[in-house]
Amino acid sequence: MEKQTDTNGDVPKDRPVRVYADGIYDLFHFGHARSLEQAKKSFPNTYLLVGCCSDEITRKFKGKTVMTEAERYESLRHCKWVDEVIPDAPWVMTQEFLDKHNIDYVAHDSLPYADASGAGNDVYEFVKSIGKFKETKRTEGISTSDLIMRMLKDYNQYVMRNLDRGYTRKELGVSYVKV
């Protein structure tokens, strides 16, 4: 994402531009960090707010997470690009939410993400329609799903490694391991 200038006349001149990025941020990785870096650098003077969905809303729309919401919020607080974390972020952007947090722009990748209607509407449709959406680029080769697939692919090796490190079969939820 290149730095933006005043393209539609409403970039604040007297304060940082408040850019909001949101997500699940499970197993926080460098792809997440790069997208947040792009959002932070989208304007010369940016205050980056990052919303993270709760466990409840994430399970409802995407499924189970590896990390708890508290762990995901804390991971974001330690990312150098993030100025503020907004816990329990909404699934769909509304004008009320933008106003409550004084958000000037919303940054996210351009993939459509389904809203709660079941009709396949994009959760970012509203901010796109009012010209407040800034596209970030995904980092190829890394995603939470990719990380989970790597672990599942080498499941037995990770179980053996953790047994060697002192975890019990009961803690790992395994009765026996094929070697």
Residue pairs with C-beta under 8 A, 6 or more apart in sequence:
1 38
1 39
1 41
1 42
1 107
1 134
1 135
1 136
1 137
3 41
3 42
3 43
3 44
4 11
4 42
4 43
4 134
5 11
8 131
10 104
11 17
11 43
11 104
12 104
15 45
16 43
16 45
16 46
16 47
17 42
17 43
17 45
17 46
17 47
17 104
17 105
18 46
18 47
18 49
18 101
18 102
18 103
18 104
18 105
19 39
19 40
19 42
19 43
19 46
19 47
19 48
19 49
19 103
19 104
19 105
19 106
19 107
19 134
20 48
20 49
20 50
20 51
20 86
20 98
20 101
20 103
20 105
20 106
20 107
21 35
21 36
21 39
21 48
21 49
21 50
21 51
21 106
21 107
21 108
21 136
22 50
22 51
22 52
22 53
22 86
22 89
22 106
22 108
23 32
23 35
23 50
23 51
23 52
23 53
23 108
24 52
24 53
24 58
24 62
24 65
24 72
24 144
25 32
25 50
25 52
25 72
25 75
25 76
26 58
26 65
26 66
26 67
26 72
26 144
27 66
27 67
27 144
27 147
27 148
28 67
28 72
28 75
28 76
28 79
29 142
29 143
29 144
29 147
30 139
30 142
31 138
31 139
31 142
31 143
32 79
33 79
33 81
34 139
35 107
35 108
35 109
35 136
35 137
35 138
35 139
36 48
36 50
36 79
36 81
36 82
37 81
38 107
38 136
38 137
39 46
39 48
39 81
39 107
39 134
39 136
40 46
40 48
40 81
40 82
42 105
42 107
42 134
47 83
47 84
48 81
48 82
48 83
48 84
49 83
49 84
49 85
49 86
49 101
49 103
50 76
50 79
50 82
50 84
50 85
50 86
51 85
51 86
51 89
51 90
52 69
52 72
52 73
52 76
52 85
52 86
52 87
52 88
52 89
53 61
53 69
53 88
53 89
53 90
53 91
54 69
54 87
54 88
54 89
55 65
55 68
55 69
57 88
57 90
57 91
58 65
58 69
59 65
61 91
61 114
61 116
65 72
66 144
66 148
67 75
69 87
69 88
73 85
73 87
76 82
76 85
77 85
86 101
90 97
91 115
91 116
91 123
92 115
92 116
92 123
92 126
93 106
93 123
93 124
93 126
93 127
94 126
95 126
97 103
98 106
98 127
98 132
103 132
104 132
105 127
105 132
105 133
105 134
106 124
106 127
106 132
106 133
106 134
107 133
107 134
107 135
107 136
108 124
108 133
108 135
108 136
109 135
109 136
109 137
109 138
110 135
111 138
112 120
112 122
112 124
113 122
113 123
113 124
114 120
114 121
114 122
114 123
115 121
115 122
115 123
115 125
122 128
124 133
127 133
151 158
156 177
156 178
156 179
159 172
159 174
159 177
160 177
160 179
162 172
163 169
163 172
163 177
169 175
169 176
